[in-house]
Amino acid sequence: MTDADQLRDRMVDALVAHGHLVSGRWRRAFRAVPREHFVDRFVVPTRDGRHTEHDLSDPRGHAAALAAVYSDATLITRWDRGGTAVCSSTAPSLMAKMVERLDVRSGHAVLEIGTGTGYQTAILCHALGAPRVTTTEIDPIQAERARRSLHALAVRPTILTADGTLGAPDRAPFDRLIATCGLDRVPAAWLPQLREGGLLVANVGFGLVRLSVHNGTATGPFLAPAAFTPLRRNTTEPAPTAHDARAMVREDAAPTRTHFPGDLLTDTMIFLRRLVFPEIIWAASNHDGLRWTLADPTTASWSVTIRQSPTVAEVRTNGPRALWSDLLDLHMTWLHAGRPSLNRLGLTIHPDGTHDLWVDAPGRLFRRL
């Protein structure tokens, strides 16, 4: 048994021990597929906001790189010109959660949105058989890399270089759909491509959601926090960054005092603000207290809030949108709903693409997105 085999077995044992891997189908797939085959040079983000670089081809750092491959870490493999990650191999625990919740059966046809490195594609193919797997990747360079990696292992799913928001209508219908990219909203084109009773597992905002399709409508609960590389329809333009948000600010704008609710910093409110306002760029930094910058490039609106005390802040705004007020209104809605945590929230997507966020049951509307 090689070092990689031993590390892979330890990783799977840990995923099983923590309850992420349950079924034999997926345990066998994770044990069989070599993750190191799908990455070479990569970066692992650290908790302090830094990055550790690894290169499997460097003999001096091979052991550390291989250990990182079989840690429960996301491996970033490509960035855009602005420094935003555009391709990665997702943390194995999150991958395991997603495939377990697909509830696949023998004979099911699965559509994967976001081939990426091809590692999860290989996992799906091992569990279901490559002829039952269709995967889409918008970046032609990345699609070709994944194709070569998969073919080298004699794994040959249908790989489409295409806009994932459109799904794969020529290959439909599917029994299951899994999106390995971060979504602001679930594309309406996906729902008709799923059979009645089909399941969709995706990362929407900062949450993992599992939706069941009936009569053209998809509904289901949020399951856990999640954050994937965002879905991109244009791979040539860099994504907006915190630097872009700060560059919009005019420091000479007149400040006013405002209430600063302490629970704006809770995980649930962070989840909600990302889900409800996906178009807003957020930047946080320490400057005379806690400084938040919110920016909407489309309307040239921005807001800077500097916390003066636990409950009081100074705010400066500009533009047609009152971004800070929008955030406070969302916070008030959350309070009136009883401060629901993520696992009490769910999503319904109607045939026209409308998204309803609900609390506890689809009939209890929290907000139309």
Steps between C-alpha positions, in 0.01 A plus 500: 500500500640840399512811717213642295290187559560519873416870513187441294382226734559725801303779336206272428513354852479855638207587271319188620579568866358853472183377331571661163523169313230244578412281203728231364464637146671827590752348743627275223516790254700725732741214577549415133550841336847659541452870575865574428442396138282810445725770645868592469570854619243636742448732793334424833335797676580529871273631775697821542425602140834389360583222254739207493633404157566139402648327196475122470771497233761647737680212678593729791138581576328187370422348838345821633305549177364145511399545863314818400324314218358254754416756763145632524597814309390680187784504247498813284649434158417808287432874548376780281702817429355666809614221733159334547499120501332357189579130540556278801463150635242534776559383856424124509259533794281741303519281191396202710203689650381594154522159334341327799203736476455427129338168601611337175373161389637257244406614151464866592627760257688787667588847373798669664535876455865603529747227403791687656797272550290192423549338842134503599407395146715191552327434835160516329617274217633238742168492684265505199703409194639759261217463241255629762698820571490825304716790615529859376791744524496849350878546493637312195851479646373351824262267317786360293719452808223312676434290189867397479509413871183292478599322179839410649304297758280353224203699629292642215188693599335748267695826547342811352682831462196717552325761713386304803204731563337342194544146630530231233161490323617262229586240767189552714305380687711435808413339831747707700687828461800607707657843466861526614507878473361784706164637383321826564178346366411161356465535120142440389627294204605220733157408635340374175806280444428299816248218505197525727626434852858574399744652747731799473784563746679834473680778685274809495646805671698355790268204555463144372143435384321181391200554273241252379322570170125448467273647233775733383565646847806424713492527877710384793702596807840653552720235657833653599737791433693475174715713275608392153686682225230721344334401175637717219334579167804702390839350576701784344389783730621507862238482775435811713710507818510676836759733348243606239248572775745719693600684182143630460500675838534880531649576838358853505136385521319628810450239775190432708450288812321168471402200708737202461332170597762267645339193345574628150820301552326166560546218249130510410502872418816457293319221313186713453676812377690297238183322389272804488754749361732298273579808290657688790876485552590476869830603656581502871810640667605638838524879504398686815285201583326273253478654153262361239494604137200408284495578129263442210694566176185486287344805667829659615368488857718448805487511877777509760414420861753541783401355834550745787367282784323163533172651374587831331672568170580782261374452146574679174304421185474603137293401200136412431501186719502529877712190554536530878125554540434195281717292732323631812162421342615142434617474860158620623325239285721233655416620853126498427530145365647383833870509408487176298828316448606371159359151560150647547512672160409361162457599138224462242567569133196549279489415127543868410827512697360685804678403824316494834698476823292343777520413870414149627256423214445620142182682603684730744656755266803684636584696188455484125846523347 
